[in-house]
């Protein structure tokens, strides 16, 4: 992710990703060209773990 270069100990990152839809009529997953689906959630979780390892809050 491009924001990695800004990650250092003491930095603060705030995330507000789309929630997984509970049904077909309640879907807010298209904030970006590709849908924010399960693989994207997993990618974000991995990024958060990496930030945590760097001491980022």
Backbone as XML, in Angstrom:
<?xml version="1.0"?>
<chain id="A" units="angstrom">
  <residue number="1" name="UNK">
    <atom name="N" x="0.840" y="-1.182" z="0.000"/>
    <atom name="CA" x="0.000" y="0.000" z="0.000"/>
    <atom name="C" x="0.882" y="1.241" z="0.000"/>
  </residue>
  <residue number="2" name="UNK">
    <atom name="N" x="0.431" y="2.258" z="-0.664"/>
    <atom name="CA" x="1.228" y="3.468" z="-0.827"/>
    <atom name="C" x="1.478" y="4.196" z="0.488"/>
  </residue>
  <residue number="3" name="UNK">
    <atom name="N" x="0.602" y="4.028" z="1.458"/>
    <atom name="CA" x="0.752" y="4.753" z="2.720"/>
    <atom name="C" x="1.840" y="4.183" z="3.617"/>
  </residue>
  <residue number="4" name="UNK">
    <atom name="N" x="2.406" y="3.038" z="3.252"/>
    <atom name="CA" x="3.462" y="2.430" z="4.069"/>
    <atom name="C" x="4.629" y="3.378" z="4.296"/>
  </residue>
  <residue number="5" name="UNK">
    <atom name="N" x="4.936" y="4.198" z="3.320"/>
    <atom name="CA" x="6.100" y="5.076" z="3.454"/>
    <atom name="C" x="5.914" y="6.118" z="4.553"/>
  </residue>
  <residue number="6" name="UNK">
    <atom name="N" x="4.682" y="6.338" z="4.992"/>
    <atom name="CA" x="4.410" y="7.295" z="6.056"/>
    <atom name="C" x="4.353" y="6.634" z="7.431"/>
  </residue>
  <residue number="7" name="UNK">
    <atom name="N" x="4.501" y="5.324" z="7.482"/>
    <atom name="CA" x="4.351" y="4.576" z="8.728"/>
    <atom name="C" x="5.655" y="4.544" z="9.510"/>
  </residue>
  <residue number="8" name="UNK">
    <atom name="N" x="5.630" y="5.115" z="10.684"/>
    <atom name="CA" x="6.774" y="5.033" z="11.587"/>
    <atom name="C" x="6.245" y="4.984" z="13.015"/>
  </residue>
  <residue number="9" name="UNK">
    <atom name="N" x="7.102" y="4.578" z="13.927"/>
    <atom name="CA" x="6.682" y="4.448" z="15.317"/>
    <atom name="C" x="6.082" y="5.765" z="15.801"/>
  </residue>
  <residue number="10" name="UNK">
    <atom name="N" x="4.914" y="5.677" z="16.405"/>
    <atom name="CA" x="4.237" y="6.863" z="16.908"/>
    <atom name="C" x="3.249" y="7.468" z="15.926"/>
  </residue>
  <residue number="11" name="UNK">
    <atom name="N" x="3.286" y="7.032" z="14.675"/>
    <atom name="CA" x="2.302" y="7.510" z="13.693"/>
    <atom name="C" x="0.927" y="6.984" z="14.075"/>
  </residue>
  <residue number="12" name="UNK">
    <atom name="N" x="-0.098" y="7.674" z="13.626"/>
    <atom name="CA" x="-1.470" y="7.241" z="13.881"/>
    <atom name="C" x="-2.183" y="7.093" z="12.553"/>
  </residue>
  <residue number="13" name="UNK">
    <atom name="N" x="-2.762" y="5.938" z="12.323"/>
    <atom name="CA" x="-3.535" y="5.672" z="11.111"/>
    <atom name="C" x="-4.981" y="5.449" z="11.507"/>
  </residue>
  <residue number="14" name="UNK">
    <atom name="N" x="-5.901" y="6.004" z="10.744"/>
    <atom name="CA" x="-7.332" y="5.802" z="10.967"/>
    <atom name="C" x="-7.913" y="5.149" z="9.721"/>
  </residue>
  <residue number="15" name="UNK">
    <atom name="N" x="-8.658" y="4.077" z="9.916"/>
    <atom name="CA" x="-9.288" y="3.368" z="8.804"/>
    <atom name="C" x="-10.793" y="3.356" z="9.003"/>
  </residue>
  <residue number="16" name="UNK">
    <atom name="N" x="-11.514" y="3.547" z="7.938"/>
    <atom name="CA" x="-12.976" y="3.441" z="7.953"/>
    <atom name="C" x="-13.402" y="2.683" z="6.699"/>
  </residue>
  <residue number="17" name="UNK">
    <atom name="N" x="-13.058" y="1.394" z="6.644"/>
    <atom name="CA" x="-13.383" y="0.622" z="5.440"/>
    <atom name="C" x="-14.874" y="0.331" z="5.348"/>
  </residue>
  <residue number="18" name="UNK">
    <atom name="N" x="-15.346" y="0.008" z="4.171"/>
    <atom name="CA" x="-16.752" y="-0.381" z="4.026"/>
    <atom name="C" x="-17.030" y="-1.640" z="4.841"/>
  </residue>
  <residue number="19" name="UNK">
    <atom name="N" x="-18.227" y="-1.712" z="5.359"/>
    <atom name="CA" x="-18.633" y="-2.909" z="6.102"/>
    <atom name="C" x="-19.101" y="-3.982" z="5.142"/>
  </residue>
  <residue number="20" name="UNK">
    <atom name="N" x="-18.933" y="-5.213" z="5.547"/>
    <atom name="CA" x="-19.434" y="-6.324" z="4.747"/>
    <atom name="C" x="-20.960" y="-6.233" z="4.738"/>
  </residue>
  <residue number="21" name="UNK">
    <atom name="N" x="-21.591" y="-6.271" z="3.552"/>
    <atom name="CA" x="-23.051" y="-6.134" z="3.490"/>
    <atom name="C" x="-23.753" y="-7.295" z="4.191"/>
  </residue>
  <residue number="22" name="UNK">
    <atom name="N" x="-24.830" y="-6.950" z="4.901"/>
    <atom name="CA" x="-25.607" y="-7.986" z="5.584"/>
    <atom name="C" x="-26.651" y="-8.601" z="4.663"/>
  </residue>
  <residue number="23" name="UNK">
    <atom name="N" x="-26.978" y="-7.881" z="3.582"/>
    <atom name="CA" x="-27.886" y="-8.419" z="2.566"/>
    <atom name="C" x="-27.642" y="-7.672" z="1.255"/>
  </residue>
  <residue number="24" name="UNK">
    <atom name="N" x="-28.277" y="-8.115" z="0.179"/>
    <atom name="CA" x="-28.018" y="-7.527" z="-1.147"/>
    <atom name="C" x="-28.484" y="-6.083" z="-1.273"/>
  </residue>
  <residue number="25" name="UNK">
    <atom name="N" x="-29.517" y="-5.692" z="-0.538"/>
    <atom name="CA" x="-30.036" y="-4.328" z="-0.665"/>
    <atom name="C" x="-29.276" y="-3.332" z="0.207"/>
  </residue>
  <residue number="26" name="UNK">
    <atom name="N" x="-28.403" y="-3.808" z="1.059"/>
    <atom name="CA" x="-27.645" y="-2.940" z="1.957"/>
    <atom name="C" x="-26.160" y="-3.130" z="1.680"/>
  </residue>
  <residue number="27" name="UNK">
    <atom name="N" x="-25.693" y="-2.555" z="0.587"/>
    <atom name="CA" x="-24.316" y="-2.777" z="0.176"/>
    <atom name="C" x="-23.598" y="-1.454" z="-0.063"/>
  </residue>
  <residue number="28" name="UNK">
    <atom name="N" x="-22.576" y="-1.187" z="0.722"/>
    <atom name="CA" x="-21.739" y="0.007" z="0.548"/>
    <atom name="C" x="-20.297" y="-0.446" z="0.369"/>
  </residue>
  <residue number="29" name="UNK">
    <atom name="N" x="-20.050" y="-1.169" z="-0.686"/>
    <atom name="CA" x="-18.709" y="-1.713" z="-0.903"/>
    <atom name="C" x="-18.033" y="-1.143" z="-2.133"/>
  </residue>
  <residue number="30" name="UNK">
    <atom name="N" x="-18.644" y="-0.187" z="-2.798"/>
    <atom name="CA" x="-18.076" y="0.302" z="-4.060"/>
    <atom name="C" x="-17.539" y="1.725" z="-3.937"/>
  </residue>
  <residue number="31" name="UNK">
    <atom name="N" x="-16.675" y="1.949" z="-2.947"/>
    <atom name="CA" x="-16.038" y="3.248" z="-2.784"/>
    <atom name="C" x="-14.857" y="3.425" z="-3.721"/>
  </residue>
  <residue number="32" name="UNK">
    <atom name="N" x="-14.434" y="2.355" z="-4.328"/>
    <atom name="CA" x="-13.285" y="2.386" z="-5.210"/>
    <atom name="C" x="-13.622" y="1.596" z="-6.469"/>
  </residue>
  <residue number="33" name="UNK">
    <atom name="N" x="-12.796" y="1.696" z="-7.506"/>
    <atom name="CA" x="-13.130" y="1.033" z="-8.777"/>
    <atom name="C" x="-13.436" y="-0.460" z="-8.632"/>
  </residue>
  <residue number="34" name="UNK">
    <atom name="N" x="-12.664" y="-1.170" z="-7.810"/>
    <atom name="CA" x="-12.975" y="-2.572" z="-7.560"/>
    <atom name="C" x="-13.712" y="-2.658" z="-6.221"/>
  </residue>
  <residue number="35" name="UNK">
    <atom name="N" x="-14.573" y="-3.633" z="-6.074"/>
    <atom name="CA" x="-15.330" y="-3.774" z="-4.836"/>
    <atom name="C" x="-14.421" y="-4.080" z="-3.655"/>
  </residue>
  <residue number="36" name="UNK">
    <atom name="N" x="-14.819" y="-3.613" z="-2.491"/>
    <atom name="CA" x="-14.093" y="-3.918" z="-1.262"/>
    <atom name="C" x="-14.672" y="-5.212" z="-0.719"/>
  </residue>
  <residue number="37" name="UNK">
    <atom name="N" x="-14.071" y="-6.320" z="-1.149"/>
    <atom name="CA" x="-14.602" y="-7.640" z="-0.834"/>
    <atom name="C" x="-13.714" y="-8.343" z="0.194"/>
  </residue>
  <residue number="38" name="UNK">
    <atom name="N" x="-13.972" y="-9.621" z="0.418"/>
    <atom name="CA" x="-13.215" y="-10.372" z="1.425"/>
    <atom name="C" x="-11.703" y="-10.323" z="1.196"/>
  </residue>
  <residue number="39" name="UNK">
    <atom name="N" x="-11.208" y="-10.525" z="-0.032"/>
    <atom name="CA" x="-9.753" y="-10.425" z="-0.224"/>
    <atom name="C" x="-9.198" y="-9.040" z="0.140"/>
  </residue>
  <residue number="40" name="UNK">
    <atom name="N" x="-9.973" y="-7.986" z="-0.121"/>
    <atom name="CA" x="-9.533" y="-6.642" z="0.256"/>
    <atom name="C" x="-9.520" y="-6.485" z="1.780"/>
  </residue>
  <residue number="41" name="UNK">
    <atom name="N" x="-10.510" y="-7.062" z="2.462"/>
    <atom name="CA" x="-10.542" y="-7.032" z="3.934"/>
    <atom name="C" x="-9.307" y="-7.739" z="4.495"/>
  </residue>
  <residue number="42" name="UNK">
    <atom name="N" x="-8.960" y="-8.883" z="3.912"/>
    <atom name="CA" x="-7.795" y="-9.650" z="4.361"/>
    <atom name="C" x="-6.515" y="-8.857" z="4.111"/>
  </residue>
  <residue number="43" name="UNK">
    <atom name="N" x="-6.439" y="-8.203" z="2.971"/>
    <atom name="CA" x="-5.267" y="-7.372" z="2.653"/>
    <atom name="C" x="-5.130" y="-6.233" z="3.669"/>
  </residue>
  <residue number="44" name="UNK">
    <atom name="N" x="-6.241" y="-5.587" z="3.999"/>
    <atom name="CA" x="-6.215" y="-4.499" z="4.977"/>
    <atom name="C" x="-5.805" y="-5.020" z="6.353"/>
  </residue>
  <residue number="45" name="UNK">
    <atom name="N" x="-6.300" y="-6.186" z="6.742"/>
    <atom name="CA" x="-5.923" y="-6.772" z="8.035"/>
    <atom name="C" x="-4.420" y="-7.029" z="8.090"/>
  </residue>
  <residue number="46" name="UNK">
    <atom name="N" x="-3.861" y="-7.530" z="7.004"/>
    <atom name="CA" x="-2.418" y="-7.755" z="6.945"/>
    <atom name="C" x="-1.642" y="-6.458" z="7.067"/>
  </residue>
  <residue number="47" name="UNK">
    <atom name="N" x="-2.141" y="-5.417" z="6.420"/>
    <atom name="CA" x="-1.498" y="-4.107" z="6.498"/>
    <atom name="C" x="-1.547" y="-3.579" z="7.930"/>
  </residue>
  <residue number="48" name="UNK">
    <atom name="N" x="-2.676" y="-3.765" z="8.608"/>
    <atom name="CA" x="-2.805" y="-3.321" z="10.001"/>
    <atom name="C" x="-1.816" y="-4.059" z="10.899"/>
  </residue>
  <residue number="49" name="UNK">
    <atom name="N" x="-1.640" y="-5.342" z="10.674"/>
    <atom name="CA" x="-0.677" y="-6.123" z="11.459"/>
    <atom name="C" x="0.741" y="-5.622" z="11.215"/>
  </residue>
  <residue number="50" name="UNK">
    <atom name="N" x="1.032" y="-5.278" z="9.975"/>
    <atom name="CA" x="2.353" y="-4.745" z="9.644"/>
    <atom name="C" x="2.582" y="-3.402" z="10.335"/>
  </residue>
  <residue number="51" name="UNK">
    <atom name="N" x="1.571" y="-2.548" z="10.329"/>
    <atom name="CA" x="1.686" y="-1.260" z="11.013"/>
    <atom name="C" x="1.906" y="-1.460" z="12.505"/>
  </residue>
  <residue number="52" name="UNK">
    <atom name="N" x="1.166" y="-2.385" z="13.095"/>
    <atom name="CA" x="1.305" y="-2.670" z="14.522"/>
    <atom name="C" x="2.730" y="-3.109" z="14.845"/>
  </residue>
  <residue number="53" name="UNK">
    <atom name="N" x="3.304" y="-3.926" z="13.993"/>
    <atom name="CA" x="4.672" y="-4.397" z="14.208"/>
    <atom name="C" x="5.677" y="-3.248" z="14.154"/>
  </residue>
  <residue number="54" name="UNK">
    <atom name="N" x="5.335" y="-2.187" z="13.453"/>
    <atom name="CA" x="6.211" y="-1.012" z="13.353"/>
    <atom name="C" x="5.985" y="-0.020" z="14.490"/>
  </residue>
  <residue number="55" name="UNK">
    <atom name="N" x="5.015" y="-0.298" z="15.352"/>
    <atom name="CA" x="4.733" y="0.610" z="16.462"/>
    <atom name="C" x="3.770" y="1.716" z="16.107"/>
  </residue>
  <residue number="56" name="UNK">
    <atom name="N" x="3.085" y="1.551" z="14.988"/>
    <atom name="CA" x="2.093" y="2.543" z="14.562"/>
    <atom name="C" x="0.810" y="2.307" z="15.340"/>
  </residue>
  <residue number="57" name="UNK">
    <atom name="N" x="0.134" y="3.378" z="15.685"/>
    <atom name="CA" x="-1.130" y="3.268" z="16.415"/>
    <atom name="C" x="-2.293" y="3.317" z="15.476"/>
  </residue>
</chain>
